[in-house]
Amino acid sequence: MSKCTSNLALIKFIMLFAIALSPIDAYSQSPDILSEEFLAGLPPSVRDEIEVKNKVNEGIELENLFRSETSLDKNKIILKKLKEQVTALEKRFSGEGDPTSNTLPVFGQSFFSTLQSSFMPVNVPNLGANYIVDVGDTFTLMTIGQVNQEYELMVQRDGSVIIPEFGKVIVAGKSLENAEQAVQDTISSTSVGVTSHLVLSKIRDVQILLLGGVESPGIYTLSGGSSILSALNVAGGISDSGSYRKIELRRNGVTIEEIDLYDIFVEGFFNPNLSLRSGDTIFVNPLFFRVPVSGGVNTQAIFEVMPGETADDLVKFASGFSESFEGFDKVMVSRVNLAEKFYIPLEKDNLNN
């Protein structure tokens, strides 16, 4: 095999995808012995270089590995390059320079790393027809016809708005669309030939409680149109011990929704109609465990894994295999127990197991 081909094989090997089914600090441990199973899964050129490294450790003179007819100067050049490759491999297996060695970001953490203005508790009524009206919301009502008037109406504690000359209308708990229809029905039933237009002009504030694995738990006052993402962002995001995968929205002591942020980060699925109400509690459960994924994937990061998920799920979280992984058919899993660190080769097409 030519020198260029050997170097190319080494580069491809270093780009291999590695999954560690253990906490991230396990990467600080260095394997003393590479298993035969691990060596068997490597490209031939890389396996040869590792065997050379082992011979160096045993004190064998590298110059003796080359043919006697090879010139001394050429031997020295080859030896220098080979030593550089061995050094790179040693760093790879010891954790030095390894992207999984406490340098990978936690997937999703950057989403909450800055306070974006779109997440701040602003009071701008830019809401859809499914917004649920509640106490404190303020409307502008315009009537046209026999009565041409403009009113400012606030939802009272009993859930109603009082319209001068027309009476009281219960709107709390209704969607914007249904609230507007209720006002129109009341006006039409008392005055013939009068139409109305109801516009939400000011959103109420809501007080919610954030608990569990958030950076700054406590009571927060937000705009009534805020979502769970808004609340988590204001609280500083998910803490190191919090779960991105299991977040509960509790109302009146009952969990009404369980949110997995990976549905948003990976799939882009988000329910904009799930707005917060005063008295709601957002509870971030403790994380289950995390797995670093690096090498031949498009998104290298530390991912949170839930019970029942497989290596195939991790590859999907990491946005699939990258071009550098093209041509390889195995994924290497690094696993650490109390006694040793060892490697498990997985078939690329059989990651569900």
Disulfide bonds with the S-S distance in Angstrom:
none
